[in-house]
Amino acid sequence: MGTPMHPNIKLDKDEHGRDVDETRYRGMIGSLMYLTSSRPDIIQSVGVCSRFQSKPKESHLSVVKRIIRYVLGTTKYGLWFPKTDSFQLVGFCDANFAGDRIDRRSTSGMCCFLGKSLIVWYSKKQATVALSTAEAEYIVASSCCSQLLWLKTQLADYKLRVSNIPLFCDNMSAINISKNPVLHSRTKHIEVRFHSIREHVQNRNLDIQFVNSEGQLADIFTKPLIEERFCKLRTELGILASSLFS
């Protein structure tokens, strides 16, 4: 099993599908959720399946079973933390616009590196409906900004000072909104809390930069990918087989 979820799968409530044991389904999801703390490569697919813990159907259970088969086939994979003298914080953020078929909310995905080590990641459905791809990307950039600033305070406790933290985004419109301190008609509907990123960009706490879609590492946290793309990003995140080091 090359990927935890088929790239063309689109889950919905499937109201006419066959019911499955709700307790068993929730137990499987809970176990997989626990595993995501060390296996970032399954967090997106597990997050999607976790949305159907109330009245799950056979179609949902089959996807969960595929994730488990993928995990069983990759038991020798884990996060690699290489030895390095670099304490540079770097963030990547991405969004899958209107990816949820039920409520049309977007999925946020982000990851943060300390040197070459992946230390923070998440895949989460956004709390509000975005009206455009730029808005969805802007929302996740703001969330990633908060995470990077928290990591900055943690490093400060160890006398490590960082500034102008690079945050890579693949949407130029979202980047331009982040760098423009002026509120205009196209952004006035966006919740105020997401605009804090502008202040941090102005104060040089954060340096939001463009990265093309091919180099966007957070892509793996937003949607199912084809096997070639999935395996490439998995490797770049530092999720490697133990056989490579034996």
C-alpha positions as semicolon CSV with decimal commas, in nm:
position;residue;x (nm);y (nm);z (nm)
1;M;0,000;0,000;0,000
2;G;0,187;0,307;-0,129
3;T;-0,035;0,577;0,022
4;P;-0,275;0,591;0,319
5;M;-0,560;0,727;0,103
6;H;-0,645;0,701;-0,266
7;P;-0,591;1,040;-0,437
8;N;-0,937;1,037;-0,597
9;I;-1,136;0,952;-0,282
10;K;-1,405;1,202;-0,180
11;L;-1,576;1,108;0,145
12;D;-1,918;1,236;0,247
13;K;-2,188;1,130;0,493
14;D;-2,302;0,845;0,263
15;E;-2,648;0,845;0,424
16;H;-2,764;0,545;0,221
17;G;-2,456;0,336;0,302
18;R;-2,441;0,038;0,533
19;D;-2,386;0,117;0,903
20;V;-2,081;-0,017;1,088
21;D;-2,003;-0,056;1,459
22;E;-1,960;0,300;1,588
23;T;-1,758;0,199;1,896
24;R;-1,515;-0,005;1,690
25;Y;-1,477;0,273;1,434
26;R;-1,403;0,531;1,704
27;G;-1,151;0,298;1,864
28;M;-0,966;0,259;1,535
29;I;-0,963;0,635;1,479
30;G;-0,839;0,696;1,835
31;S;-0,549;0,454;1,788
32;L;-0,452;0,613;1,458
33;M;-0,475;0,961;1,611
34;Y;-0,226;0,852;1,877
35;L;0,006;0,727;1,602
36;T;0,006;1,063;1,422
37;S;0,234;1,201;1,694
38;S;0,519;1,006;1,532
39;R;0,383;0,944;1,181
40;P;0,297;1,279;1,017
41;D;0,238;1,104;0,684
42;I;-0,102;0,970;0,798
43;I;-0,238;1,277;0,976
44;Q;-0,432;1,411;0,677
45;S;-0,610;1,084;0,599
46;V;-0,685;1,013;0,966
47;G;-0,820;1,366;1,007
48;V;-1,063;1,316;0,719
49;C;-1,189;0,983;0,857
50;S;-1,229;1,130;1,206
51;R;-1,505;1,358;1,074
52;F;-1,739;1,060;1,041
53;Q;-1,728;0,914;1,391
54;S;-2,101;0,972;1,427
55;K;-2,291;0,713;1,222
56;P;-1,993;0,579;1,025
57;K;-2,060;0,378;0,710
58;E;-1,881;0,097;0,530
59;S;-1,730;0,348;0,287
60;H;-1,563;0,526;0,579
61;L;-1,443;0,203;0,740
62;S;-1,283;0,086;0,415
63;V;-1,069;0,401;0,408
64;V;-0,965;0,349;0,771
65;K;-0,866;-0,009;0,688
66;R;-0,654;0,118;0,399
67;I;-0,470;0,351;0,639
68;I;-0,403;0,058;0,872
69;R;-0,273;-0,154;0,581
70;Y;-0,044;0,133;0,486
71;V;0,087;0,156;0,844
72;L;0,146;-0,220;0,857
73;G;0,346;-0,195;0,535
74;T;0,561;0,091;0,665
75;T;0,632;-0,017;1,024
76;K;1,004;0,045;0,973
77;Y;0,944;0,411;0,886
78;G;0,987;0,689;1,139
79;L;1,101;1,047;1,187
80;W;1,472;1,107;1,142
81;F;1,638;1,378;1,351
82;P;1,984;1,441;1,200
83;K;2,269;1,585;1,401
84;T;2,316;1,950;1,309
85;D;2,441;2,281;1,445
86;S;2,157;2,473;1,278
87;F;1,878;2,614;1,492
88;Q;1,702;2,794;1,208
89;L;1,323;2,786;1,229
90;V;1,141;2,737;0,898
91;G;0,770;2,702;0,830
92;F;0,562;2,574;0,538
93;C;0,188;2,632;0,505
94;D;-0,071;2,525;0,250
95;A;-0,448;2,492;0,213
96;N;-0,688;2,278;0,011
97;F;-0,959;2,526;-0,083
98;A;-1,318;2,406;-0,015
99;G;-1,193;2,048;0,015
100;D;-1,474;1,926;0,241
101;R;-1,772;1,817;0,030
102;I;-2,020;1,860;0,316
103;D;-1,962;2,214;0,445
104;R;-1,714;2,338;0,178
105;R;-1,455;2,438;0,435
106;S;-1,088;2,432;0,345
107;T;-0,820;2,214;0,501
108;S;-0,513;2,378;0,656
109;G;-0,179;2,202;0,653
110;M;0,147;2,325;0,799
111;C;0,483;2,204;0,926
112;C;0,779;2,362;1,104
113;F;1,144;2,261;1,098
114;L;1,423;2,328;1,344
115;G;1,731;2,293;1,128
116;K;1,654;1,984;0,920
117;S;1,429;1,823;1,181
118;L;1,051;1,826;1,154
119;I;0,919;1,930;1,497
120;V;0,562;2,057;1,443
121;W;0,291;1,958;1,197
122;Y;-0,085;1,956;1,166
123;S;-0,371;1,899;0,924
124;K;-0,697;2,062;1,028
125;K;-1,024;2,176;0,876
126;Q;-1,063;2,552;0,896
127;A;-1,325;2,694;1,132
128;T;-1,472;2,930;0,873
129;V;-1,567;2,901;0,507
130;A;-1,307;3,075;0,289
131;L;-1,436;3,265;-0,014
132;S;-1,120;3,215;-0,219
133;T;-0,797;3,019;-0,238
134;A;-0,609;3,331;-0,128
135;E;-0,823;3,364;0,184
136;A;-0,778;2,995;0,274
137;E;-0,399;3,030;0,232
138;Y;-0,396;3,354;0,432
139;I;-0,580;3,187;0,721
140;V;-0,335;2,897;0,742
141;A;-0,039;3,138;0,710
142;S;-0,169;3,329;1,013
143;S;-0,205;3,006;1,212
144;C;0,145;2,896;1,116
145;C;0,276;3,239;1,217
146;S;0,136;3,187;1,569
147;Q;0,305;2,847;1,590
148;L;0,640;2,982;1,476
149;L;0,627;3,268;1,726
150;W;0,553;3,022;2,006
151;L;0,854;2,815;1,899
152;K;1,060;3,134;1,898
153;T;0,974;3,196;2,266
154;Q;1,069;2,837;2,350
155;L;1,409;2,881;2,187
156;A;1,456;3,210;2,374
157;D;1,443;3,013;2,700
158;Y;1,762;2,840;2,581
159;K;1,926;3,172;2,486
160;L;1,869;3,109;2,114
161;R;1,753;3,422;1,935
162;V;1,585;3,400;1,596
163;S;1,422;3,666;1,379
164;N;1,286;3,700;1,028
165;I;1,166;3,340;1,041
166;P;1,105;3,212;0,684
167;L;0,747;3,101;0,618
168;F;0,693;2,946;0,275
169;C;0,357;2,982;0,100
170;D;0,267;2,892;-0,260
171;N;0,001;3,161;-0,310
172;M;0,118;3,508;-0,412
173;S;-0,215;3,672;-0,330
174;A;-0,196;3,551;0,031
175;I;0,164;3,672;0,053
176;N;0,069;4,016;-0,078
177;I;-0,217;4,045;0,172
178;S;0,025;3,954;0,453
179;K;0,268;4,225;0,347
180;N;0,005;4,496;0,296
181;P;-0,092;4,671;0,624
182;V;-0,391;4,842;0,460
183;L;-0,732;4,680;0,501
184;H;-0,942;4,706;0,185
185;S;-1,280;4,585;0,065
186;R;-1,157;4,243;-0,047
187;T;-1,029;4,148;0,298
188;K;-1,266;4,327;0,534
189;H;-1,476;4,012;0,585
190;I;-1,176;3,810;0,714
191;E;-1,176;3,772;1,092
192;V;-0,955;4,023;1,273
193;R;-0,751;3,756;1,452
194;F;-0,601;3,638;1,123
195;H;-0,458;3,983;1,046
196;S;-0,197;3,964;1,324
197;I;0,046;3,815;1,070
198;R;0,076;4,158;0,904
199;E;0,219;4,314;1,217
200;H;0,475;4,036;1,259
201;V;0,583;4,068;0,895
202;Q;0,624;4,445;0,942
203;N;0,825;4,393;1,262
204;R;1,050;4,141;1,085
205;N;0,956;3,860;1,318
206;L;0,843;3,670;1,010
207;D;0,955;3,664;0,647
208;I;0,680;3,516;0,431
209;Q;0,823;3,390;0,102
210;F;0,693;3,226;-0,214
211;V;0,764;2,862;-0,291
212;N;0,630;2,684;-0,597
213;S;0,381;2,402;-0,553
214;E;0,647;2,141;-0,627
215;G;0,853;2,256;-0,328
216;Q;0,557;2,300;-0,092
217;L;0,621;2,039;0,180
218;A;0,289;2,111;0,356
219;D;0,099;1,980;0,052
220;I;0,099;1,632;0,209
221;F;-0,111;1,763;0,500
222;T;-0,395;1,908;0,291
223;K;-0,517;1,637;0,053
224;P;-0,454;1,281;-0,072
225;L;-0,168;1,266;-0,323
226;I;-0,056;1,028;-0,594
227;E;0,204;0,778;-0,476
228;E;0,505;0,937;-0,646
229;R;0,435;1,282;-0,502
230;F;0,344;1,139;-0,159
231;C;0,665;0,936;-0,127
232;K;0,877;1,233;-0,238
233;L;0,729;1,463;0,028
234;R;0,745;1,191;0,292
235;T;1,119;1,162;0,234
236;E;1,171;1,540;0,236
237;L;0,989;1,563;0,569
238;G;1,243;1,320;0,715
239;I;1,015;1,016;0,743
240;L;1,258;0,743;0,646
241;A;1,295;0,367;0,668
242;S;1,529;0,237;0,939
243;S;1,695;0,013;0,678
244;L;1,861;0,324;0,532
245;F;2,074;0,355;0,846
246;S;2,156;-0,009;0,913
